[in-house]
Amino acid sequence: MRNVPRTAILAAARNPLARRFMSRYGMRLGAARFVAGETLDECLDTLAGLNAKGLHANTTLLGEDVTSRNEAESVVAAYLTTLDRIAERDLRANVALKLTQLGLLIDEELAYANVARLVAHAAERANFIRIDMEHSSVVDATLRIYRRLREEGHANVGCVLQAYLYRTPQDLDALLPLRPNLRVVKGAYLESPEIAYPAKADVDAAYGTLMEQALTGGAYVAIATHDERLIERAIAFTSKNGIPADRYEFQMLYGVRPQLQLDLVRRGFKVLVATPYGPQWYPYLMRRLAERPANLLFLLRNLFR
């Protein structure tokens, strides 16, 4: 299972028969390990459970690449409700969202207006919005919108940088004067070797360098990885350089390395668990399987049971 190429998993995911099968049985087969349900109520209960274990969380309504203004508006309404419900239950949780879900593929101004509305609503509830990074075709627009929000005085908003893109060190340099709140990830989208490192070793090396550059450059850094070597490198680096614990946190995915999450909490570190929900969970699950094919074994075991 370790040697299953991610391209094979993603190709299989596009099979119509596989989609129908997983849509019908996927949650029972184990998708619920990685997705906090199909409804907001299910998700909020999961967030409360994570909080009870000492973990922080964010949540995302799954979906992307919206092409209808009405659909984008319905996503905004869902996130407004999510922020209100998080506040009502006093959860240690924020929201992470994709700009293509807010209309970026329709019009950049529409996406900006929608995310600005959500950031302002979150600020009224002492909460935070993380703008996720998506496929390479929308990186420039995403960074423009993030910069615009920060320059207009919104402090409760963060962004994401992907280590596997060759361009990312320059993007980080350009953002550092804003004292940004950044999540550093390796990158989950299938990109061309002309624009992204194809080899895992190169991605890992780029991630470590980017993480340290962000920490020394004054950013608040969400270190989003399940790689224990990179986690221990971050801990050693922050200790050696006197970077206080309130300048960074660790982030992991719901259902992936849960024991490691709790171990880090016991060591005194802030750990946030990315906890998505919604009916459009299938593409998300396939991306998780492609990132870590060992997860596929988990689903296959449940299938045979």
C-alpha positions in Angstrom: 0.0 0.0 0.0 2.9 2.3 0.7 3.9 2.2 -3.0 0.6 3.1 -4.5 1.2 6.2 -6.6 -1.1 9.2 -5.8 -1.9 9.6 -9.5 -3.4 6.1 -9.5 -5.6 6.9 -6.5 -6.7 10.2 -8.0 -7.5 8.5 -11.3 -9.5 5.8 -9.6 -11.4 8.5 -7.7 -12.7 9.9 -11.0 -14.3 6.6 -11.9 -18.1 7.1 -11.9 -18.8 3.7 -10.4 -16.3 4.4 -7.5 -18.0 7.7 -6.9 -21.4 6.1 -6.6 -20.2 3.4 -4.4 -18.4 5.7 -2.0 -21.2 8.2 -2.0 -23.5 5.4 -0.8 -21.2 3.5 1.6 -18.2 5.7 2.2 -19.1 7.0 5.6 -19.8 3.5 6.9 -16.5 2.3 5.4 -14.5 4.8 7.3 -14.8 8.2 5.7 -16.2 9.4 9.0 -12.7 9.0 10.4 -11.6 11.9 8.3 -14.8 13.9 7.9 -16.8 15.2 10.9 -20.2 14.3 9.4 -22.4 15.7 6.6 -24.2 18.3 8.8 -23.1 21.3 10.9 -24.6 19.7 14.0 -22.5 16.6 13.6 -19.5 18.8 13.1 -20.0 20.9 16.1 -20.3 17.9 18.3 -17.0 16.7 16.9 -15.4 20.0 17.6 -16.6 19.9 21.2 -15.1 16.5 21.6 -11.7 17.7 20.3 -11.8 20.7 22.7 -12.5 18.3 25.6 -9.2 16.6 24.8 -7.3 19.9 24.9 -7.2 20.3 21.1 -8.2 23.4 19.1 -9.9 23.1 15.8 -11.0 24.7 12.6 -13.8 23.6 10.3 -14.4 23.8 6.6 -17.6 23.3 4.6 -16.3 21.0 1.9 -16.6 22.1 -1.7 -14.7 24.3 -4.2 -14.8 25.7 -7.7 -18.2 27.2 -7.4 -19.5 28.7 -10.7 -22.8 30.2 -9.6 -23.3 33.4 -7.7 -26.3 31.9 -5.9 -24.3 28.9 -4.8 -21.5 31.2 -3.5 -24.1 33.2 -1.5 -25.4 30.0 0.0 -21.8 29.1 1.1 -21.5 32.6 2.7 -24.7 32.0 4.6 -23.6 28.6 5.8 -20.3 30.1 7.1 -22.2 33.0 8.9 -24.3 30.3 10.6 -21.2 28.3 11.5 -19.5 31.3 13.1 -22.6 32.0 15.1 -23.0 28.4 16.3 -19.3 28.2 17.3 -19.8 31.4 19.4 -23.0 30.0 20.9 -21.2 26.8 22.1 -18.1 28.7 23.1 -15.9 26.4 21.1 -12.2 26.8 20.6 -12.6 26.6 16.8 -12.3 28.9 13.8 -13.1 28.7 10.1 -11.0 27.8 7.1 -12.4 28.4 3.7 -11.6 28.3 0.0 -12.0 31.4 -2.2 -13.2 29.3 -5.2 -16.2 28.3 -3.0 -16.9 32.0 -2.5 -17.0 32.8 -6.2 -13.3 33.4 -7.2 -13.8 31.6 -10.5 -16.7 33.9 -11.3 -15.2 37.3 -10.3 -12.3 38.2 -7.9 -14.3 41.2 -6.6 -17.2 38.9 -5.7 -14.8 36.6 -3.8 -13.3 39.5 -2.0 -16.6 41.0 -1.0 -17.8 37.6 0.3 -14.6 36.8 2.3 -14.5 40.4 3.7 -18.0 40.0 5.0 -17.1 36.7 6.7 -13.9 38.1 8.2 -15.9 41.1 9.6 -18.5 38.8 11.0 -15.8 36.6 12.6 -14.2 39.7 14.2 -17.5 40.5 15.9 -17.4 37.1 17.5 -13.7 37.3 18.4 -13.0 34.6 15.8 -10.6 34.0 12.9 -10.8 33.1 9.2 -8.1 31.1 7.4 -8.0 31.4 3.6 -7.0 28.1 2.3 -4.6 27.9 -0.7 -5.9 25.9 -3.7 -4.6 24.9 -7.1 -1.8 26.9 -8.7 -4.1 28.8 -11.1 -5.6 30.8 -8.2 -2.5 31.4 -6.1 -2.0 35.0 -7.3 -5.6 36.0 -6.8 -5.7 34.4 -3.3 -2.6 36.3 -2.2 -4.0 39.5 -3.7 -7.2 39.1 -1.7 -5.3 38.2 1.5 -3.0 41.2 1.1 -6.0 43.5 0.5 -7.8 42.3 3.6 -4.7 42.9 5.8 -4.0 46.3 4.3 -7.6 47.4 5.0 -7.1 46.6 8.6 -8.4 43.1 9.1 -6.2 41.4 11.6 -8.2 38.2 12.2 -7.4 36.6 8.8 -4.6 34.2 7.8 -3.5 32.5 4.6 -1.7 29.3 3.5 1.6 28.7 1.6 2.4 25.5 -0.2 6.0 24.3 0.1 6.0 22.3 -3.1 5.6 25.3 -5.3 8.9 26.8 -6.5 7.5 30.3 -6.2 6.6 30.1 -2.5 9.8 31.5 -0.9 9.3 34.7 -2.9 5.7 34.8 -1.9 6.7 34.5 1.7 9.2 37.3 1.4 6.5 39.6 -0.1 4.1 38.8 2.8 6.4 39.1 5.8 6.1 42.9 6.1 2.4 42.3 6.9 3.4 40.2 10.0 1.1 37.5 8.5 -0.6 34.6 10.1 0.5 31.7 7.8 -0.2 28.0 7.7 2.7 26.2 6.0 1.6 23.0 4.2 3.4 20.7 1.8 0.7 20.9 -0.9 -2.1 18.5 -1.8 -3.0 19.4 -5.5 -1.5 17.5 -8.4 0.8 20.1 -10.1 3.2 20.0 -13.0 6.9 19.5 -12.3 7.4 22.7 -14.1 6.0 24.6 -11.2 6.2 22.2 -8.2 8.7 19.8 -6.7 7.7 16.3 -7.8 10.0 14.4 -5.3 8.9 14.1 -1.7 12.5 14.7 -0.4 12.6 18.0 -2.1 9.2 19.0 -0.8 10.3 18.1 2.7 13.5 20.2 2.4 11.5 23.1 1.0 9.0 22.8 3.9 11.7 23.0 6.6 13.4 26.0 5.0 10.1 27.8 4.5 8.9 27.1 8.1 12.1 28.5 9.5 12.1 31.5 7.2 8.5 32.3 8.4 9.4 31.9 12.0 12.5 34.1 11.9 10.7 36.7 9.7 8.1 37.5 12.3 5.1 35.6 11.1 2.7 33.6 13.3 3.2 30.1 11.9 0.8 27.2 11.8 3.1 24.2 11.2 0.7 21.9 9.3 2.3 18.5 9.0 2.1 14.9 10.4 5.8 14.4 9.8 7.5 13.9 13.2 10.9 14.8 11.8 9.6 18.2 10.7 7.7 18.6 14.0 10.8 17.9 16.1 12.9 20.2 13.8 10.4 23.0 14.5 10.5 22.4 18.2 14.3 22.4 18.3 14.5 25.5 16.0 12.1 27.6 18.1 13.9 26.6 21.3 17.3 27.4 19.9 16.2 30.7 18.5 14.1 31.9 21.5 10.8 31.9 19.5 8.0 31.9 22.1 5.2 29.4 22.0 2.6 32.1 21.2 4.2 32.5 17.8 3.4 29.1 16.4 1.1 26.1 16.6 0.9 22.7 15.1 -1.9 21.7 12.8 -3.0 18.2 11.7 -6.0 16.7 9.9 -8.9 15.1 11.7 -8.4 11.4 11.8 -4.7 11.4 10.9 -2.2 10.7 13.7 -4.6 11.4 16.6 -2.2 10.0 19.1 0.6 12.3 18.0 -1.8 15.3 18.3 -2.5 14.3 22.0 1.2 13.7 22.7 2.0 17.2 21.5 -0.7 18.7 23.7 0.7 16.8 26.7 4.1 18.4 25.9 2.5 21.8 26.2 2.1 22.7 22.5 -1.0 24.2 20.9 -2.4 21.7 18.4 -5.3 22.6 16.0 -7.2 19.8 14.2 -8.6 20.6 10.8 -12.1 19.2 10.9 -14.1 19.4 7.7 -17.7 18.5 7.2 -20.4 18.6 4.5 -22.0 16.4 1.8 -19.2 17.1 -0.7 -16.7 15.0 1.2 -15.7 12.6 -1.6 -13.0 14.7 -3.3 -11.6 15.6 0.1 -11.3 12.0 1.1 -9.6 11.0 -2.2 -7.1 13.8 -1.7 -6.3 12.5 1.8 -5.8 8.9 0.4 -3.5 10.2 -2.3 -1.4 12.1 0.2 -1.1 9.1 2.5 -1.9 5.8 0.8 -1.8 4.0 4.1 -5.2 5.6 4.7 -6.5 3.5 1.8 -5.7 0.3 3.8 -7.9 1.6 6.6 -10.9 1.9 4.2 -10.2 -1.5 2.6 -10.1 -3.2 6.0 -13.5 -1.8 6.8 -14.8 -2.9 3.4 -13.9 -6.5 4.1 -15.4 -6.3 7.6 
